[in-house]
């Protein structure tokens, strides 16, 4: 079925995009993106904010009412209830994302594991929380994963340590399986990703036999990830499980290129944006062609890629709410995509990060940097908010 012009989604419809925002929230978002656009938060913000937080100065309240409020659901699962309800009004689901990172101690990994399990339990029976997510570095030491990826011999102590990482991973995925709550394993840096991929495939083989529970994440700004997706599809076919695919462009480009240059190996990153876009869109086409064996979460703020997936769905006469297809964006960004897609009947969910303000700061600074580094992102957000302010006459 071809898409007729009247069925084409208007991603510029700000009335639908910001229907869940009050006038005060809209004004605050406008002010915040103005600040991000000035590069204050990305250049001057991190060192000043970290200094003030470490010095015990009372700025947590200011952060919580501004940038934290825009991009996070709260400090606890309970505090996310307002955001969950607000998104649900626009038929957009919530992906609870415990965003504490950079920890090193075993007791913290155990605590994080239990918190991730609480997100799965919170999602159980609540259709407003259709998917959950976690990072392997939330439950295991980065340096240990790095050593495994580099194929270095582990000590007996390290072997026992990795056994605990695997046990935490399996405990989370088993809970997701028992509760019938899908869970995504996030992608991370290339020099720990092979180990993450191995764990993700192992979990899918165990828990995706009958239904889609575990997803792995494929970063298409890597030049090898489209081939990996196709290879994993063949593994899924051979072993009789559903391949869960969350496709993103990627989040560590500058860091990846710098490390490759410093250490003298070829960059794993695509030579240009056009190559990332090409592989991303090809991953969508490939997955839709094999929807019986693949379930996808299309994680993107790219309008063209969202449009492509909607057109493929209609061309192949697939139901808009097919359980193997989800669109996903981050809370506080690209509401014009999320709410217009959900209004047209597609499955859409927003990443809703939460955690103590101080612990979530690295995540918040990445979001601010992402908005300034992605060509036109801040300008696009601002122009849409300004358009809606004008429409409302505020």
N, C-alpha and C positions, 0 to 999 in steps of 0.2 A: 504494500500500500504506500503510495507516494504521499508526501506531506503537502497538503494544500496550504496556500498562503495564510488562510484564516486560522489554521491549526498551528501555525508556527509560533513558538513561544517568543514573547517580547521580553527580552532580558533588561529592557530599560523601563519596565513598568514599576515605578517606585512606590506606588500605592500598595501593591501586593508585597513588594520587597521589604517595606518598613512597616507593614500593618501591625506588627507586634510591639513597635516602639512608640512610647509616649513622646509628646513634644519635647519634654525635658531631656529624655534619653537621646533623642535625635540631635538636639543642640549640643549635648555633651560629646556625642560621637563626632560631630563636625569639628568641634574645638580640638579633640584628641588627634584626628587625622591631620589637622592643620599643623599641630605640633610635630607629629611624625614626619610630615612633609618638609618641615624646616630642618630636619636631621638632628634636632636637639636630643631626642630620645636615643638615637642610634650612636651619636658620637660623644656628646658630653654626658648624656644620661647614665650609662652603665658605671663609669668610674665614680661619679658623684654619688649616685644612689647606693652603690656598694659601700662606699666610705661612710655614708650617713647611717646605713643599716648596721654596719659593723661597729660604729661608734655609739650605737644605741639611741640615736636621735629619733624623735617621734614622727617619722615620715610614712610608717606603714599604713596609717589611716588614709593619708593622701593617695598613696599608691592604690589602696584597696578601692577607693571611690572613683578612680580614674582609669588608668591602663588595665588594672586587674579586672575591674568591672566590665570593661569592653571585651576582653579576651578570655576571661575565666568565669566559671560558674560559682565558685566559692572556695572556702578553705576546707570544707568537708563535703561528704556526699549529701548530707542533709541540707547544707547551704545551697546545693545545686537545684533544690526542688523548684525554686522560683523560675530559674532558667529552663528547666525541663518543661514546666507548664507553659511558659511563654513561647517556646519553640513549638510545642504541641498545638497551640492555637493556630499556627500556620501550617499544620500537618508536617512539621519537620521533627525527625527523631533526634535523640541525644546519644552521643557516644561518650560515656564517662571515661575520662583520661586522667589518671593519677599522675601528675606531672613533676614529681620530685625526682631529681636526677643527680648524678655525680657523687653518689655515696660509695663507701668502700667496705663497711663493716658487715659481718655476717648477720648480726642481730637486726641491722637495718634491712638487709635483703629479706630476712624472714618476715619482718613487719610489713614490708612493701608487698610481698607475696600475699599476706593475709588481707591487706587493703584491696588488692586487685580482685581477690576472691569476693570481697564484700561488694565490689562493683557488679560482679556477675550475679550475686544473690539479689542485689537491688534491682537489676534488670529483669530477673525472673518474674514472669507474669505481668510485666508492665510494657505494653506495646509501644510506649513512648521512648523506651530505651532498647532499640532493636539490635544493637551491636555493642561490644565492649572492646577494649584494646590494652596492650601492655608492651613494654620494652624489655628485652632480655637484660639490658644493663641496669634495669631496676631491680633485678633479682640475682645478678652476678657481677663479679669484678671485671672491669674493662680490660685490665692488663692480662687477666687469665684468658679471656676470649681472644685477645690479640696474640697470645702465645700459641693457642690452639690453631688459629688461622695461619700462623707462620710455620706450622708443622714442627714446632719445637717439642722436645721431649719434656713431659710433665714430671715433676717430682711426685712421690706417693701422696704427699700432703695436697698437692694441686689436683691430683686425680680425684681424691676424696672431695675436694672443694667443687670440682666440676660435676661430680655425681650429685651434689646438693643442688647445684644450679638446675640440672636436668630434672631432679625430683620436684623442685619448685615449679618449673615449667609444666611438668606433667600434672601436678596437683591443680594448677590453674585451668589447664585445658580439660582435665577430667571433670572438674566442677562445671565448666561450660557445657560439656557433653551431657552430664547428668541433668542440668537445668535447661538444656536445649537453648542456650544463649550463645550466638556466634561471637567469636573473639578473634581480633586481629593481632598479629605479631608485627610490630613496627620495624622498618628497615633502619639501619644505622650506618656507621662509617664502613668503607670497603674493607678495611683491614681487620674487621671483626665479623663481616657479613657472611662469610662462608659457614662459620659455625652457627650463626643464627638461621641461615637457610637449611642447614642440616637438621637442626632441632625442629624447625617449622615443618619440614617434610615428614619427619618422624611422627610428629603430632597429628598431621593430616592422615597419615597411613593408619593411625590408631583410631582416630575419632571422626573421620569424614567418610566412612564406608556407607552409611545410610543417609546422612544428611550433612549439610554444609555447616560445620562448626568452627574450624580453624582456618584463618587466612594468613598467607605470607604477604609481604610487601615488596613490590618491584619498583626500583627507582630508575625511570626511563632516561634520566640524564646520564646514566651509565651506558656506554656503547655495547655492553655485553648482556644487558638484562632482557631484551626482547628474545634473544636466543635461549636464555635461561628459562624464560616463561614457556617457550615452545617445548623445550626438553622436559620440563617438569610436567607438562600436559601429557607427554608420552609415558612418563613414570606413573602418573595418576591412572592413565588408561590401562597400563599393564597390571597395576596392583589393585585396581578396582576401587578407587576412592575419588571423591570430588575435589578438584583443585580450587582452593580459595585464593583469589588474586585481588590484592589491593594494589592498584596502579597509581603511582605518583610520579611527578617529574623528579623531585629530589630536594634535599635540604642541606647538603654539606659541600656545595660546589667549591667555594673559595678554599676551604680547609683541605679538600681532596686535591685540588690542583697544586696548592702550596706544598703539601707533603710529597706528592709525586716529584715535584721539581727539586725539593730539598734532598730527597733520597735517591734521585736519579733513576726513577722508573717511569714508563709511559703513563700518562694521565688516564685514569679510568673514565674520565668525563667526556661526553660528546664534544666534537670540535666546535659546534655552534648550536644556538637555540633551535634552528630549523631541523637539525638532526634529532634533537630531543622530541620536538613536536611530531616529527615523522614516526619515530618509534612508539611514542605514546599512542598516537592515533592508530597505528598498526596493531598495537596490543589490544586496543578496543575492538577492532575488526576481527582479529583472531579469536578473542574470547567470545564475542557474540556468535561467531560461526560455530563454536563448540560449547554452547550454553548448557547442553545436557551433562557435560563433564566439568564445566568451569562455572564458578560463581564469582562475580566481580563487584568490587567497590571502586568506583571511579573517583578517586580523590584528586580534585583539580579545581583551580580558580580560573581556568582557561575557558572562556566562553565558546570558542570554536570547537574544543574537544567535547564539551557538554552538548553542543548542538549536533555534532557528529553522532554521538551515542543516541540521542533522541531520534535522529533520522533513521539510523540503522534499526532501532526498535520498531519504528513504524513501517519501514520498508519490508521487514521480515514478519510483520503482523504479530509481534510479541506484545503481550499485555504490559501496559505501562508499569504495573506494580508486580512484575515478575519477581519472585523471591530471590533469583540469582543475580539481580541487578540493583545496585545502590549507587547513588551519587553522594559525595561527601565533601563538605567544606569545613573550614575552621570557624569557631564561634567568633563573631565580631568582624568577619570579613565576608565579602561577596554574597550579601543577603539577596542581591538581585538575581543571583543564580539559584540559591537554595530555595527561596520562597516561590519564585516563578516556576521552578521545576516541580515542587510539591503541589502547587496549585493546578498543574497540568496532570496530576495523578501519578507522578513518578515517586519511587522510594528515595527519600533524601534524609540524611542525618548530618548533624554538626558535631565535630569534635568539641567536647566541653571539658577543658582542662580544669583541674582543681588541686588544691594542696595549700599548705601554709605559704603566706605571701613571700617570705624571704626565700623559701625553697623553690618557689616557682619563678623567681626573677630571671634565671637563665632562659627559660621558655619565653617569657614576655619580651626580653630584649631580642630574641631571635625573630619573634613576630614583627616587632618594630623594624628590624633590619630587613626582613623579607618584604615588607611593604615599601621600603625605599629602594631595594635592589631589583625587585621585579618591575620591569619597565611599565610605567604608567599606573601601577596598582593604587598608590595613594591618591593620585589625581582622579582616577576612576571612582574610588570610594567617595571622595570629596564632591565630585560633580553630581553623583547620584543623590547624595544626602542633600546637597544644595537644591537640586531639582525638587525633591520631596518637601523641603522647607518652604520653597516657593509655592508649591501646590497647596500646602496647608496654610500658607499665609502667615508663617511665623518667622 
